[in-house]
């Protein structure tokens, strides 16, 4: 078998595996409301497999440097989610998604031009995500209407995520770790949620999912930081496994905290929480 054919078959398998994983994860998220949906959507369900496949072709240093770039862009993704959430309160799909996506591209280009250390990248995340959470907190509490699925939902999601994986894996040997790290965390899952849900359940309900996702991005930030710090000493497999565990653990804690607030019984001195 020729090397080109072997690479093509390997790439197709990678695309199919990741697409199937993402479709299953987002399908389950839709049925559980904005909080659970956001926690599932912000798990590394596209970036994680992309990094696993990258680890097969690159050394630990490349993976750690890519994780640093992903950490920086994670904060930009939080701005993307907030921008859409604010715009979607009054605007349609195109006028909500297009400006938010353009802002993501501009901020990602600016961030790429700076020289980042692990400390400055993490500090950037703390400031940006903290500010986004404060601004978008009031957008989280919207009841999710019943969702009726369309025939194109699964093909659209699968195609978007598979294209991202193909792009990341195919370009990683040519563009270096920084661009690879940026491509690996392009907000393809959040974007697919916007494109699918906005017309079906409305802008405000979709914005609630995205507003809740900003808390989930805290867990993803810690996951990127873990990969950056743990991959060199633990190796690619150990470091990436620990990063995944951090992301899952954080999102479970956040879900439990939000669930506890939602079901806490009112007392005589305070009003019920939403």
N, C-alpha and C positions, 0 to 999 in steps of 0.2 A: 504493500500500500504506500502511495506516495506521501511525502511529508505534508503537502498541501491538503490532500484529501483527509489525512489523519487529523490535521488541525481543524478542518471544517466540521468533521464528524464530532470531534471533541467539543467544539464551540456550540454546535446544535444541541448536544446533550446538556451542556451547562445552561443554555438558554431555557430548555424545556424544564429542567429541574427547578430552577429559580422561579420561573413563571408559575409553575404548579404550586409551589410553596406560597408565593405571594397571593395568588388567587384564593387559596384555601384560607389564609390568614385574614384577608380583607372580607371574605364572605362571612366568616364567623364574627368579625367585628361589627358588621352592619346589623346583625341581629341582636346586639347587646347594648345599644345606646351609645351616646357620644363619649362617655368616659372610657368604657371598655374598648370601644372602637379606636379611640385615640391612643390608648396604651398599646394595643396590638399594632396599630399602624406605625408607631414610632419604635417598635422593635427593629433590630437590624435585619429585616426580612428581605431587603434587596442588597444593602451594603454588606451584610454578613457573608452571604454566599459569594458575592463578588470578591471579597477579601480572601475567602477560602480558596477560590480558584486562582487568585493572584499569588497566593502563597506557594502554589505548586510550581510557579515559574520564576519566582524572585526570592532573594534572600531576606533575612530578618531585618536588615537595615532598611531595605526598600519598603517593607511593610510598615515599619515604625515611622519612617518619614511620611508615608502616605497617610498614616493615622493622624499625624500632626496636622496635615492639610485638611483632613476630614473634620478634625476638632474645630478648626477655625471656621470652616464653611457651615458647620452645624449651627453656629450662632446666626449666620446669614439666613439659613433655612427658617429659623425662628422668626426673623423679621418677615420673611416670605409668608409664613402662616398668619402672622398678625395682620399684615397688609391685606391679605385676602379676607380675613375675618371682618375687618372694618369696612372694606369696600362692599362685601356681600350683604351688608345690612340694607342697602338701598339700591344696589346695582345688579345687573344681570350677569350671566356667566362670563361672557367675553370681557366686559368692563371691570370685572372683579379679578379674573385670572391674569389677563394680559399685563396690567400694570404691576401686579405683584411679581410675576415671573420676570419682567424687565428689570425690576428693582433687584431681584435676586442675582441676575446676570451682572448688573453693574457693580453691586457690592462684592460679588465673588471675584470680579476682575480687579477691583481695588485691593481686596484682601490678598490676592495672589502676588501683587506687586510689593508687598511688605515682607520684611524678614521677621519670622516668628520664632520664638522659643516656646518650649512647653509651658513655662510659667505665664508668658504674655498671652498665649492662645487660651489657656484656661481662664485667666483673668478676663479676657475679652468675652468668653462665654458667660461668666458670672454676671458681668455688667449688662450685656445685651439681653440675655434670657431673663434676668431679673426684671429689667425694665419692661420687656414684652409681657411678662406674666402680670405685672401690676396694671398695665394698660388694658390688657385683654381679659381680665378676670370677670368683668361683668357680662361678657359674651358667652360664658360657658353654660348657662342654665337655660336650655331650651329643650322642650320635650321632642323626642324623635318621632315623627309620624311613621306609619307602616310603609315599608319599602317594597315596591313591586319591581322585580328584576326584568330587564330587557334582554333580548337575545344577544345583543352585542357586548354586554358587560364583561363576560369572561374573555372573549377574544381581545377586547380593547385593553384590559388590564394585563393580560398575558403578553400581548404584543409590545406594550410600553416597557414593561420590566425586562422582557427578553432582549429588546433593543438596547436598553441601558447596559445589561450584562455583556452583550456582544461588543458594545462600544468600549467599555472599560477594559475588558480582557484583550480586545484586538489592538487598542492604542497604547496599552501600558508599556510595551517594549519600546515605544517610539517617543513618548511624551514625558517620561520620567515620573518620579513618585509624587510630586506636587499636583500635577494635572490629574494623575490617576486618583489621588485622594479626593480631589474635587469632584471628578466624575462619579466616583463610587458612592458619594452621598448626595448626588443630585436628587431633589425631593420628588422622585417619580411616584412613590406610593401616595404622598399627600396630594400631588397633582392629579393622580388618577381618581382619588376620592372627590376632589373638586369637580372634575369633568363628569363623573358618574352621578354624584349625589345632588349637585346644585339644581339641575332641572327636575329631579324626581322628588326631592323633599324640600326644596327652597333654599335660598341663600342663608337665612338665619340659622336653620337647623344644621346645614353643612358647616357654617362658620363656627357653630358650637363644637363640632368635632375637631376642627382645626384649632380653636382656642384651647381645648383640652389637650391637644397634641403638644402644645408648647411645654407643658409640664413633663410629658413623655420625653421631650428632647433634652431635658435635664439628665435623664438616665442614659440617653444616647451620648451625651457629652462625656459623662463619666466612663462610658464604654470606650469611646475613642481615646480618652486619656489613659485608660487601662492598657489598651493595645499599644499605645505609644511607649509606655513605661515597661510593660511586662514582656513584650515580644523579644527584645534583645536578651534578657537574662533567662527567660523560660523557653525560648524557642517559638517558632511560628505556631505550632499546634497548641502548646500550653498557653501562650499569650492570648491568642484569639479565643480559645475556649473560656479563659477567665474573663475576657472582655464581654463575651456573650452572656456569661453568668451574671455579670454586673448589670447589664442592661435589663435582663429578665427580672433580677431581684429588685432593682429600683422601681420598675414599672409595677410589679406586684405590690410593693409598699405604697406607691402613689395611689393605685387602685383601692387598696384597703383603706387608706386615709380618706379618699373621696367617698367611698362606700359608707364609711363610718359616719361622715357628716350627713350623708343623705338619709340614713336610716335612724339617726339619733332621735329619740323621742323628745318632743318639746317639753319644757318645764313651765312652771307658772310665771317665771320672771322673764322669759324670753320667748320670742316668736320662733316658729319652726324654721329650720334652715331649708333652703331649696335642695 
